[in-house]
Amino acid sequence: MSKTEPRLIHVAAAVILDGDQRILLARRPDDKHQGGLWEFPGGKVEAGEPVRDALGRELHEELGIQVLSARPLIQIPHHYADKSVLLDVFVVDQFDGEAHGREGQPVRWVCAEQLSDYRFPAANRPIVAAARLPTRMLITGVAADTADYLARTEQALARGLRWIMLRAPELAEADFCELYRQLLPLCDAAGATLGVNCDLALANRLGAKALHLNRHRLVQLGGREEFQGQWLSTSCHDATELARAAELQLDFVTLSPVARTSSHPDTQPLGWQGFADLCGEATLPVYALGGMGEGDLHDAWAQGAQGVAAISEWWG
């Protein structure tokens, strides 16, 4: 991939999930680089060794497990003062054996929400975000009225969607605020995140947990600290916007359009190859957007995406 450079130390790592969807962490020995910090298990890829083979070998050596099922999650290059690494990260959701520290390292199963309680090497920051983010993201479309918005959101939550991005540019600000306040308890009850796609000041007034900026609002953002919530993301369409999102240390981006859409029929789509090329340069989780649906999820993963974001697929 484009991120791979000869000077980088290539590392295969895993977000390992158990039956309760908890994530396995291991603590680095005090005498090693970044010692004492927690990490996602894995190790160095040997010269000429396929990455998945290295992943299986390292997890068996470190934890005593045999990988049965794994899929790509994210690739992260990171440059420390004394070394550079490329973290090639997979989700391992099926394995044989009981994971334990075969090399004497402490290991711990934690819920995704607890990851922020642990100290990780700096290179792991995007991996922590990716481990906590869902694979499917609903962006709301047009609805007839508030009752219709609520009904469609309830249907999406019933289908297992756990991230709802409220985008309603047709609404006046007061109506948008009222709709947000009515949707929030529905999402909270389902354990879902309700984010907003609006301007920064409004998101802060709402006390929103997650804010998604369009490309024009991204240009106006002076720094990540301007948003008072937890998750900050943006829409990207090219390498320049991806670089700006990374510079501001945003949590994730949408990258579009992957396919041709009815809403923007004259816009040239990226296609999977164009998406993969841009995604390969990103240093934070990327959602494929534009003509995407449930059936595109595996293709998106194969091209390096966190998952897919869509309107029509889940909005009814």
MIPA-641023 format. One line per 3 residues: their letters; for each residue x, y, z of N, C-alpha, C, O. Coordinates in pm, whole numbers. Example, Ala and Ser with C-alpha at 12.3 -4.5 7.8 and 13.67 -1.06 7.14 Angstrom:
! MIPA-641023
as> 1319/-569/780/1230/-450/780/1320/-330/780/1424/-332/846 ~ 1285/-225/708/1367/-106/714/1290/3/787/1341/114/804
END
This chain:
! MIPA-641023
msk> 83/-120/0/0/0/0/87/125/0/208/120/25 ~ 21/240/-29/97/363/-44/160/410/85/258/485/84 ~ 104/365/199/162/409/326/293/338/358/373/386/438
tep> 315/225/295/432/146/329/558/209/270/567/226/148 ~ 655/242/354/782/298/311/893/212/370/878/160/481 ~ 1005/194/298/1113/108/346/1163/145/484/1205/57/560
rli> 1160/274/520/1216/315/648/1122/286/764/1164/295/880 ~ 998/251/737/903/223/843/921/81/897/948/-12/821 ~ 905/66/1028/897/-66/1088/751/-112/1077/662/-50/1135
hva> 728/-219/1002/593/-266/974/547/-356/1089/611/-455/1121 ~ 434/-319/1152/380/-392/1266/238/-436/1236/156/-356/1190 ~ 207/-563/1262/71/-613/1253/11/-614/1393/71/-667/1486
aav> -107/-554/1409/-171/-545/1540/-317/-582/1527/-372/-585/1416 ~ -381/-610/1641/-518/-659/1637/-605/-596/1744/-564/-581/1859 ~ -725/-561/1704/-833/-532/1798/-909/-663/1813/-990/-699/1729
ild> -881/-733/1922/-936/-868/1944/-1065/-856/2025/-1067/-796/2132 ~ -1171/-915/1973/-1302/-909/2038/-1340/-1045/2093/-1318/-1148/2029 ~ -1398/-1046/2214/-1451/-1171/2267/-1602/-1176/2243/-1658/-1089/2175
gdq> -1668/-1277/2297/-1811/-1294/2274/-1896/-1181/2327/-2009/-1161/2281 ~ -1844/-1106/2423/-1917/-993/2481/-1873/-860/2417/-1906/-753/2467 ~ -1798/-870/2304/-1750/-752/2233/-1655/-668/2317/-1642/-548/2294
ril> -1589/-731/2414/-1484/-662/2485/-1354/-671/2403/-1340/-758/2318 ~ -1261/-580/2431/-1138/-568/2354/-1020/-603/2443/-1014/-562/2559 ~ -927/-680/2388/-810/-723/2466/-696/-622/2453/-657/-585/2342
lar> -645/-579/2567/-529/-491/2572/-413/-562/2639/-433/-648/2725 ~ -292/-525/2601/-171/-577/2666/-84/-459/2706/-81/-356/2638 ~ -11/-474/2818/76/-366/2864/219/-392/2822/272/-502/2843
rpd> 282/-292/2763/419/-305/2716/516/-314/2834/498/-243/2934 ~ 619/-399/2824/719/-408/2930/785/-272/2954/804/-194/2861 ~ 821/-246/3079/877/-116/3115/1009/-86/3044/1044/30/3024
dkh> 1083/-192/3007/1215/-170/2948/1212/-161/2795/1317/-152/2733 ~ 1093/-162/2733/1083/-153/2588/1039/-12/2547/998/69/2630 ~ 1049/14/2416/1005/142/2362/858/165/2400/775/76/2384
qgg> 827/285/2451/692/317/2498/650/224/2612/532/191/2626 ~ 746/183/2693/721/89/2802/619/141/2903/613/261/2930 ~ 540/48/2958/441/80/3059/307/124/3003/209/133/3077
lwe> 301/151/2872/175/192/2810/99/69/2762/158/-37/2739 ~ -31/84/2746/-114/-26/2696/-118/-21/2544/-100/86/2484 ~ -141/-134/2481/-141/-141/2336/-234/-252/2288/-281/-335/2366
fpg> -259/-251/2158/-332/-359/2094/-229/-464/2052/-132/-430/1984 ~ -247/-590/2091/-144/-692/2071/-103/-709/1925/-183/-688/1834 ~ 22/-746/1906/75/-770/1772/226/-764/1777/287/-767/1884
gkv> 286/-755/1658/431/-750/1653/482/-724/1513/404/-702/1420 ~ 613/-725/1499/680/-687/1376/655/-788/1264/656/-909/1286 ~ 633/-737/1144/621/-819/1024/761/-843/969/834/-748/940
eag> 798/-967/955/931/-999/904/939/-973/754/837/-970/685 ~ 1059/-954/703/1078/-926/561/1019/-1039/476/1049/-1156/498 ~ 934/-1003/381/873/-1100/292/756/-1176/351/696/-1259/283
epv> 722/-1149/476/614/-1222/543/479/-1155/514/467/-1034/534 ~ 377/-1230/468/244/-1172/452/193/-1118/585/217/-1177/690 ~ 124/-1005/581/82/-938/704/-8/-1027/788/8/-1034/910
rda> -103/-1096/725/-194/-1181/801/-121/-1298/866/-157/-1343/975 ~ -19/-1348/799/62/-1454/859/135/-1401/982/142/-1467/1085 ~ 189/-1280/969/259/-1220/1083/162/-1198/1199/198/-1220/1314
lgr> 41/-1155/1168/-59/-1133/1272/-87/-1261/1348/-85/-1264/1471 ~ -113/-1370/1273/-140/-1497/1337/-23/-1548/1420/-42/-1599/1530 ~ 97/-1533/1366/217/-1579/1438/236/-1501/1567/259/-1560/1673
elh> 226/-1369/1559/249/-1285/1677/144/-1309/1785/177/-1315/1904 ~ 18/-1324/1747/-86/-1345/1846/-75/-1482/1912/-110/-1498/2029 ~ -26/-1580/1838/-2/-1710/1900/116/-1704/1996/110/-1758/2106
eel> 223/-1637/1954/342/-1627/2040/313/-1545/2165/359/-1581/2274 ~ 238/-1437/2152/215/-1347/2265/100/-1391/2354/106/-1377/2477 ~ -7/-1446/2292/-131/-1470/2366/-177/-1615/2367/-268/-1650/2441
giq> -115/-1700/2285/-154/-1840/2282/-286/-1866/2212/-354/-1964/2243 ~ -325/-1780/2117/-450/-1802/2045/-422/-1826/1897/-319/-1786/1844 ~ -518/-1892/1831/-514/-1915/1687/-623/-1830/1623/-740/-1844/1657
vls> -584/-1744/1531/-680/-1656/1464/-764/-1737/1366/-710/-1808/1281 ~ -897/-1724/1378/-988/-1791/1286/-1052/-1694/1187/-1081/-1731/1074 ~ -1072/-1571/1229/-1136/-1473/1142/-1080/-1335/1172/-1074/-1292/1287
arp> -1038/-1265/1066/-983/-1130/1082/-1016/-1048/958/-1023/-1101/846 ~ -1037/-919/979/-1060/-827/866/-980/-699/890/-952/-664/1005 ~ -944/-629/783/-869/-503/800/-950/-399/875/-1072/-390/857
liq> -885/-321/959/-950/-212/1030/-891/-78/987/-964/9/938 ~ -761/-59/1004/-699/70/971/-549/52/960/-490/-35/1024 ~ -487/136/877/-340/142/867/-295/280/913/-347/382/868
iph> -198/282/1004/-152/410/1060/0/418/1055/68/339/1122 ~ 57/512/978/200/541/990/221/644/1100/141/737/1114 ~ 325/629/1178/351/726/1285/501/741/1303/577/644/1297
hya> 542/864/1326/685/894/1340/714/944/1481/673/1054/1519 ~ 784/862/1558/833/903/1689/967/974/1670/1020/978/1560 ~ 1019/1028/1778/1149/1096/1770/1260/998/1735/1358/1034/1670
dks> 1245/872/1780/1353/775/1761/1323/664/1663/1411/583/1634 ~ 1200/656/1611/1168/553/1513/1037/584/1445/958/666/1494 ~ 1013/518/1331/888/532/1258/826/394/1242/895/295/1217
vll> 693/388/1257/625/259/1248/504/270/1155/445/377/1141 ~ 469/159/1094/344/145/1021/263/39/1092/300/-78/1093 ~ 152/79/1152/65/-14/1222/-43/-63/1126/-126/15/1079
dvf> -42/-191/1097/-139/-255/1010/-236/-328/1101/-204/-435/1152 ~ -355/-272/1121/-444/-318/1228/-562/-395/1171/-622/-355/1071 ~ -594/-506/1236/-706/-592/1197/-803/-608/1314/-765/-593/1430
vvd> -928/-637/1281/-1025/-681/1381/-1023/-833/1381/-1044/-896/1277 ~ -999/-893/1496/-1005/-1039/1512/-1127/-1071/1595/-1131/-1042/1715 ~ -1228/-1130/1532/-1353/-1156/1604/-1381/-1304/1628/-1482/-1340/1688
qfd> -1291/-1390/1581/-1300/-1533/1611/-1160/-1589/1630/-1070/-1566/1548 ~ -1142/-1664/1738/-1012/-1725/1763/-1030/-1848/1852/-1131/-1862/1922 ~ -932/-1934/1847/-929/-2052/1934/-828/-2028/2045/-725/-1964/2024
gea> -858/-2081/2163/-767/-2070/2276/-811/-1962/2373/-901/-1882/2344 ~ -747/-1962/2488/-776/-1861/2590/-660/-1762/2595/-547/-1799/2627 ~ -689/-1638/2562/-584/-1537/2554/-522/-1511/2691/-593/-1487/2789
hgr> -390/-1517/2696/-318/-1488/2819/-178/-1438/2782/-132/-1461/2670 ~ -111/-1370/2873/21/-1314/2845/128/-1421/2850/183/-1448/2957 ~ 159/-1482/2737/257/-1591/2734/398/-1542/2764/484/-1620/2803
egq> 422/-1411/2746/555/-1355/2772/558/-1280/2905/649/-1201/2930 ~ 458/-1306/2989/453/-1244/3120/390/-1105/3121/384/-1041/3226 ~ 343/-1057/3007/284/-923/3000/141/-925/3055/67/-1020/3029
pvr> 102/-823/3130/-36/-813/3177/-131/-794/3058/-101/-718/2966 ~ -244/-862/3060/-347/-843/2958/-480/-816/3028/-500/-855/3143 ~ -569/-748/2957/-696/-711/3019/-804/-696/2912/-782/-635/2808
wvc> -922/-754/2940/-1039/-735/2854/-1115/-612/2901/-1149/-602/3019 ~ -1144/-518/2809/-1213/-395/2847/-1324/-366/2745/-1315/-406/2629 ~ -1427/-295/2789/-1531/-248/2699/-1476/-132/2616/-1385/-61/2658
aeq> -1533/-114/2498/-1485/-7/2409/-1491/130/2477/-1404/214/2456 ~ -1595/150/2558/-1611/280/2624/-1501/306/2727/-1479/421/2766 ~ -1433/200/2771/-1329/216/2873/-1191/247/2814/-1098/276/2888
lsd> -1178/241/2682/-1047/260/2620/-987/396/2655/-866/409/2667 ~ -1072/496/2670/-1021/630/2701/-961/638/2841/-897/738/2875 ~ -980/535/2923/-923/533/3058/-779/482/3060/-714/485/3164
yrf> -729/435/2944/-595/375/2938/-500/465/2859/-542/539/2770 ~ -373/458/2894/-269/534/2825/-206/447/2718/-156/337/2745 ~ -208/498/2593/-156/426/2477/-40/504/2416/-29/624/2437
paa> 45/437/2339/143/511/2259/70/606/2165/-44/581/2125 ~ 135/715/2129/71/817/2046/21/760/1914/-82/806/1862 ~ 90/663/1859/50/605/1731/-84/533/1739/-148/510/1637
nrp> -126/498/1859/-249/421/1876/-375/506/1879/-485/452/1878 ~ -361/639/1883/-479/725/1897/-585/697/1791/-702/682/1828 ~ -552/691/1661/-656/661/1562/-712/520/1575/-827/495/1539
iva> -632/427/1628/-680/290/1645/-785/285/1756/-885/214/1746 ~ -760/362/1863/-858/370/1971/-990/423/1918/-1096/371/1952 ~ -984/526/1834/-1106/580/1774/-1174/476/1686/-1295/457/1694
aar> -1095/407/1603/-1153/306/1514/-1217/192/1592/-1320/139/1551 ~ -1157/155/1704/-1211/45/1785/-1344/84/1850/-1425/-3/1881 ~ -1366/211/1869/-1487/258/1935/-1598/294/1836/-1715/299/1874
lpt> -1562/319/1711/-1660/363/1612/-1734/244/1551/-1678/135/1542 ~ -1860/265/1509/-1936/157/1444/-1892/140/1298/-1815/220/1246 ~ -1941/36/1235/-1911/13/1093/-2014/77/1001/-1988/93/882
rml> -2130/113/1054/-2237/173/974/-2280/305/1039/-2294/313/1161 ~ -2299/406/956/-2337/537/1006/-2454/591/923/-2444/599/800 ~ -2564/626/989/-2679/682/921/-2673/834/923/-2654/895/1028
itg> -2688/893/806/-2705/1037/793/-2853/1061/761/-2904/1006/664 ~ -2919/1140/842/-3062/1157/821/-3091/1233/692/-3014/1319/650 ~ -3204/1197/630/-3250/1265/510/-3371/1351/542/-3398/1382/658
vaa> -3443/1387/439/-3561/1471/457/-3675/1388/514/-3691/1271/480 ~ -3754/1449/601/-3873/1385/657/-3988/1484/651/-3968/1605/639 ~ -4110/1430/661/-4229/1514/646/-4245/1611/762/-4281/1727/743
dta> -4219/1562/883/-4236/1644/1003/-4160/1578/1117/-4090/1478/1097 ~ -4172/1633/1237/-4099/1579/1351/-4136/1434/1379/-4049/1352/1407 ~ -4264/1402/1371/-4308/1265/1396/-4243/1169/1297/-4206/1057/1333
dyl> -4230/1212/1172/-4167/1128/1069/-4019/1109/1099/-3966/999/1083 ~ -3952/1216/1143/-3811/1204/1183/-3796/1102/1296/-3707/1016/1292 ~ -3882/1110/1395/-3874/1019/1509/-3900/876/1465/-3829/785/1508
art> -4000/854/1382/-4034/718/1338/-3921/657/1256/-3887/540/1275 ~ -3863/735/1165/-3755/682/1081/-3631/651/1166/-3562/551/1142 ~ -3603/736/1264/-3489/711/1352/-3512/586/1436/-3420/506/1453
eqa> -3632/567/1487/-3664/446/1564/-3645/322/1478/-3595/220/1526 ~ -3686/328/1351/-3668/214/1262/-3520/184/1240/-3479/68/1239 ~ -3441/290/1223/-3297/270/1204/-3233/208/1328/-3149/119/1317
lar> -3272/255/1445/-3218/200/1569/-3259/54/1585/-3181/-28/1633 ~ -3381/21/1544/-3428/-117/1552/-3348/-208/1458/-3339/-328/1482 ~ -3290/-151/1352/-3208/-228/1257/-3063/-238/1303/-2980/-295/1233
glr> -3033/-184/1419/-2898/-198/1473/-2806/-82/1445/-2687/-91/1478 ~ -2853/25/1385/-2768/142/1363/-2736/206/1497/-2826/229/1579 ~ -2609/236/1521/-2568/289/1649/-2497/423/1639/-2434/468/1734
wim> -2507/487/1522/-2457/624/1506/-2550/695/1411/-2560/660/1293 ~ -2620/796/1462/-2713/873/1383/-2659/1014/1370/-2637/1082/1471 ~ -2637/1060/1247/-2591/1196/1224/-2711/1279/1179/-2764/1258/1069
lra> -2755/1372/1263/-2869/1456/1230/-2825/1566/1135/-2750/1656/1171 ~ -2873/1555/1011/-2846/1656/908/-2980/1702/853/-3050/1625/786 ~ -3016/1824/882/-3147/1875/839/-3134/2022/800/-3187/2108/870
pel> -3065/2051/690/-3041/2191/652/-3169/2266/616/-3170/2389/611 ~ -3278/2191/593/-3404/2257/557/-3475/2316/679/-3569/2394/663 ~ -3432/2280/800/-3500/2326/920/-3442/2458/971/-3322/2483/960
aea> -3529/2540/1026/-3483/2659/1096/-3409/2616/1222/-3430/2505/1272 ~ -3323/2702/1273/-3239/2665/1388/-3321/2618/1508/-3286/2519/1571 ~ -3428/2689/1539/-3511/2651/1654/-3572/2513/1634/-3580/2434/1729
dfc> -3616/2484/1512/-3676/2353/1483/-3570/2243/1490/-3596/2132/1537 ~ -3449/2275/1442/-3339/2178/1449/-3309/2144/1595/-3291/2028/1630 ~ -3303/2245/1679/-3274/2223/1821/-3382/2138/1887/-3351/2047/1964
ely> -3507/2166/1857/-3617/2089/1916/-3613/1945/1869/-3637/1853/1947 ~ -3584/1925/1740/-3574/1789/1688/-3461/1713/1755/-3477/1597/1792 ~ -3347/1779/1772/-3233/1715/1840/-3273/1671/1981/-3242/1559/2023
rql> -3341/1757/2053/-3380/1725/2191/-3479/1609/2196/-3480/1535/2295 ~ -3559/1591/2094/-3654/1479/2092/-3586/1349/2048/-3624/1241/2093 ~ -3487/1359/1960/-3416/1240/1914/-3318/1186/2018/-3295/1065/2023
lpl> -3261/1273/2099/-3155/1234/2192/-3197/1121/2286/-3121/1025/2300 ~ -3313/1127/2353/-3348/1016/2443/-3369/884/2370/-3342/778/2426 ~ -3417/888/2245/-3431/765/2167/-3295/699/2145/-3280/578/2163
cda> -3197/780/2107/-3063/728/2080/-2996/682/2210/-2932/578/2213 ~ -3011/760/2315/-2953/722/2443/-3007/588/2490/-2931/504/2539 ~ -3137/566/2476/-3199/442/2521/-3149/322/2443/-3145/210/2495
aga> -3110/344/2317/-3061/235/2232/-2909/219/2241/-2853/131/2177 ~ -2844/303/2322/-2698/297/2329/-2632/349/2204/-2521/308/2170 ~ -2699/439/2134/-2647/494/2009/-2599/638/2029/-2646/708/2118
tlg> -2507/680/1945/-2458/817/1946/-2541/902/1851/-2562/864/1736 ~ -2588/1016/1899/-2656/1113/1813/-2561/1229/1789/-2527/1303/1881 ~ -2517/1243/1664/-2431/1354/1627/-2508/1456/1547/-2622/1430/1506
vnc> -2449/1571/1524/-2513/1676/1446/-2422/1721/1334/-2299/1723/1346 ~ -2485/1757/1224/-2416/1819/1111/-2468/1962/1102/-2571/1988/1041 ~ -2395/2053/1163/-2439/2193/1171/-2317/2278/1201/-2204/2229/1196
dla> -2338/2406/1232/-2223/2490/1261/-2174/2467/1405/-2248/2417/1490 ~ -2051/2506/1428/-1983/2480/1555/-2055/2543/1674/-2074/2478/1777 ~ -2096/2669/1660/-2159/2739/1772/-2289/2671/1813/-2317/2659/1932
lan> -2366/2627/1716/-2493/2560/1748/-2467/2427/1818/-2536/2394/1914 ~ -2370/2352/1770/-2337/2224/1833/-2296/2243/1978/-2335/2164/2064 ~ -2218/2345/2005/-2177/2372/2143/-2295/2414/2229/-2303/2375/2346
rlg> -2386/2492/2174/-2504/2533/2252/-2592/2413/2286/-2654/2407/2392 ~ -2599/2317/2195/-2679/2197/2218/-2611/2102/2316/-2676/2013/2371 ~ -2482/2120/2338/-2408/2024/2419/-2392/1891/2348/-2390/1786/2411
aka> -2382/1897/2213/-2375/1775/2132/-2249/1696/2162/-2142/1752/2184 ~ -2264/1563/2163/-2151/1474/2186/-2064/1462/2061/-1942/1444/2071 ~ -2126/1473/1943/-2054/1454/1818/-2095/1561/1718/-2213/1592/1704
lhl> -1997/1617/1648/-2021/1719/1546/-1950/1681/1418/-1832/1645/1418 ~ -2024/1688/1307/-1966/1664/1174/-1971/1794/1096/-2078/1854/1079 ~ -1856/1836/1046/-1844/1962/972/-1842/1935/822/-1780/1839/777
nrh> -1911/2021/745/-1894/2011/600/-1762/2078/562/-1694/2136/646 ~ -1727/2069/434/-1595/2115/391/-1577/2265/414/-1465/2310/440 ~ -1683/2343/406/-1673/2488/425/-1652/2521/572/-1575/2612/605
rlv> -1718/2449/661/-1700/2472/805/-1564/2422/852/-1508/2475/948 ~ -1511/2321/785/-1377/2273/820/-1274/2384/799/-1185/2402/882 ~ -1287/2458/690/-1193/2567/660/-1196/2673/771/-1093/2733/803
qlg> -1313/2694/830/-1329/2797/932/-1282/2752/1070/-1267/2835/1160 ~ -1260/2622/1089/-1222/2570/1220/-1078/2608/1253/-986/2576/1178 ~ -1060/2677/1367/-925/2716/1407/-849/2608/1480/-727/2601/1471
gre> -920/2525/1554/-855/2417/1630/-959/2325/1688/-1074/2364/1708 ~ -919/2204/1713/-1011/2103/1764/-1074/2145/1896/-1189/2111/1924 ~ -999/2219/1978/-1048/2257/2110/-1169/2349/2104/-1233/2372/2206
efq> -1201/2402/1987/-1317/2490/1974/-1448/2413/1994/-1550/2471/2031 ~ -1446/2283/1968/-1566/2203/1991/-1559/2145/2132/-1458/2089/2172 ~ -1668/2160/2206/-1671/2120/2345/-1715/1975/2366/-1714/1926/2478
gqw> -1755/1907/2260/-1801/1769/2271/-1687/1669/2258/-1570/1704/2272 ~ -1723/1544/2231/-1627/1435/2232/-1576/1397/2093/-1456/1376/2075 ~ -1666/1387/1995/-1631/1338/1861/-1642/1452/1761/-1745/1518/1751
lst> -1534/1474/1687/-1533/1579/1585/-1487/1518/1453/-1382/1455/1446 ~ -1567/1537/1349/-1539/1476/1219/-1572/1574/1108/-1624/1682/1134 ~ -1541/1536/984/-1566/1625/872/-1586/1546/743/-1553/1427/736
sch> -1640/1614/642/-1656/1557/509/-1532/1590/426/-1487/1705/424 ~ -1477/1490/358/-1359/1510/273/-1387/1458/132/-1467/1366/111 ~ -1318/1521/37/-1336/1482/-102/-1203/1471/-176/-1199/1426/-290
dat> -1095/1511/-111/-964/1505/-176/-854/1498/-71/-881/1502/49 ~ -730/1486/-117/-616/1469/-27/-591/1592/60/-549/1579/175 ~ -618/1710/6/-596/1832/84/-686/1837/205/-642/1871/315
ela> -813/1802/187/-907/1802/298/-874/1693/399/-889/1714/519 ~ -829/1577/353/-787/1471/444/-669/1517/529/-664/1490/649 ~ -575/1585/467/-458/1633/540/-497/1737/644/-442/1739/754
raa> -592/1823/611/-639/1924/706/-708/1858/825/-687/1899/939 ~ -788/1755/800/-855/1683/908/-754/1617/1001/-772/1618/1122 ~ -649/1560/944/-545/1498/1025/-467/1601/1105/-434/1579/1221
elq> -438/1715/1043/-365/1823/1111/-441/1872/1234/-380/1904/1336 ~ -572/1879/1223/-656/1925/1334/-688/1814/1434/-756/1838/1533 ~ -638/1693/1407/-658/1576/1494/-806/1545/1514/-852/1521/1625
ldf> -881/1546/1403/-1020/1504/1409/-1027/1354/1431/-926/1284/1417 ~ -1145/1305/1466/-1158/1164/1503/-1183/1073/1384/-1137/958/1383 ~ -1254/1121/1282/-1278/1042/1162/-1329/1134/1053/-1358/1251/1078
vtl> -1339/1081/931/-1391/1158/819/-1483/1070/735/-1478/947/743 ~ -1568/1134/656/-1635/1066/546/-1563/1107/419/-1519/1222/406 ~ -1551/1015/324/-1482/1042/198/-1579/1008/85/-1627/895/75
spv> -1607/1108/0/-1710/1089/-101/-1682/1173/-227/-1596/1262/-227 ~ -1760/1140/-336/-1852/1026/-348/-1779/905/-403/-1701/916/-497 ~ -1805/791/-345/-1744/668/-396/-1811/626/-526/-1744/591/-623
art> -1944/630/-527/-2022/595/-646/-2106/714/-688/-2122/809/-612 ~ -2161/708/-807/-2247/815/-856/-2377/817/-775/-2432/712/-744 ~ -2425/936/-742/-2546/948/-661/-2651/1030/-735/-2619/1112/-820
ssh> -2778/1004/-700/-2888/1078/-763/-2889/1225/-720/-2935/1311/-794 ~ -2837/1253/-599/-2835/1390/-550/-2728/1475/-618/-2742/1597/-627 ~ -2620/1411/-666/-2513/1483/-735/-2474/1405/-862/-2363/1353/-871
pdt> -2566/1397/-959/-2543/1313/-1077/-2427/1359/-1164/-2371/1279/-1239 ~ -2390/1486/-1156/-2283/1538/-1242/-2145/1532/-1176/-2045/1567/-1238 ~ -2140/1489/-1051/-2013/1480/-980/-1942/1351/-1015/-2001/1243/-1004
qpl> -1817/1359/-1056/-1740/1240/-1093/-1708/1160/-967/-1642/1212/-877 ~ -1752/1034/-960/-1724/954/-840/-1578/911/-833/-1509/903/-934 ~ -1534/882/-712/-1397/835/-692/-1378/695/-745/-1272/661/-797
gwq> -1482/611/-732/-1466/469/-760/-1387/405/-647/-1325/474/-566 ~ -1389/272/-640/-1319/207/-530/-1168/229/-537/-1103/239/-433 ~ -1113/237/-659/-968/257/-667/-929/395/-619/-832/411/-545
gfa> -1004/496/-662/-976/632/-616/-995/645/-466/-917/713/-398 ~ -1099/581/-415/-1121/583/-270/-1004/517/-198/-954/571/-100 ~ -961/400/-246/-851/328/-182/-723/409/-183/-648/408/-86
dlc> -696/478/-294/-574/559/-303/-574/670/-199/-473/694/-133 ~ -688/739/-183/-696/846/-84/-698/791/58/-633/844/147 ~ -772/682/76/-780/621/209/-643/573/253/-610/576/372
gea> -562/529/157/-428/481/189/-337/589/242/-234/559/303 ~ -372/715/220/-291/826/270/-346/884/400/-282/967/464 ~ -464/839/440/-528/894/560/-465/838/687/-414/726/687
tlp> -469/916/792/-413/873/921/-521/873/1029/-491/887/1147 ~ -647/858/986/-758/850/1079/-869/769/1013/-867/752/891 ~ -965/719/1088/-1071/635/1029/-1148/708/920/-1177/827/931
vya> -1182/633/815/-1249/690/698/-1375/608/668/-1370/486/659 ~ -1489/677/652/-1613/613/609/-1635/639/461/-1619/752/414 ~ -1671/534/388/-1707/548/247/-1848/604/238/-1940/553/303
lgg> -1865/708/158/-1994/776/145/-2022/805/-2/-1930/833/-79 ~ -2149/799/-39/-2189/830/-176/-2228/705/-250/-2143/634/-303 ~ -2360/677/-256/-2407/557/-324/-2380/429/-248/-2382/320/-306
mge> -2355/441/-118/-2318/325/-39/-2441/262/29/-2542/329/53 ~ -2428/132/59/-2534/60/129/-2477/-58/204/-2356/-78/208 ~ -2565/-135/264/-2525/-250/343/-2437/-346/264/-2342/-402/318
gdl> -2470/-364/136/-2395/-458/53/-2255/-413/17/-2177/-492/-37 ~ -2221/-288/47/-2088/-236/14/-1991/-245/131/-1874/-208/117 ~ -2037/-296/245/-1955/-291/365/-1824/-370/349/-1718/-320/385
hda> -1831/-491/297/-1710/-572/283/-1612/-511/182/-1491/-515/202 ~ -1666/-454/73/-1579/-386/-23/-1511/-266/42/-1393/-239/17 ~ -1586/-193/124/-1529/-77/193/-1415/-120/285/-1309/-57/286
waq> -1438/-225/362/-1331/-276/450/-1207/-313/369/-1094/-282/409 ~ -1229/-379/256/-1116/-424/174/-1034/-307/121/-915/-323/93 ~ -1097/-189/107/-1025/-72/57/-972/17/169/-922/126/143
gaq> -982/-30/294/-924/43/406/-1020/128/485/-977/205/572 ~ -1151/117/458/-1249/201/526/-1286/147/663/-1276/27/689 ~ -1327/237/751/-1386/201/879/-1521/133/857/-1557/40/929
gva> -1593/180/757/-1725/128/725/-1791/216/622/-1723/283/544 ~ -1923/217/621/-1996/297/524/-2091/393/595/-2144/362/701 ~ -2111/508/534/-2211/605/579/-2311/622/466/-2274/621/348
ais> -2438/637/501/-2541/642/396/-2664/715/447/-2688/724/568 ~ -2740/766/353/-2869/826/383/-2981/730/341/-3048/671/426 ~ -3000/715/210/-3116/643/158/-3122/497/202/-3231/442/218
eww> -3007/433/220/-3006/292/255/-3082/263/384/-3149/160/395 ~ -3071/352/482/-3131/325/612/-3235/429/653/-3288/422/764 ~ -3263/525/565/-3358/629/602/-3500/599/553/-3594/673/584
g> -3516/492/478/-3651/452/439/-3694/513/308/-3806/488/262
END
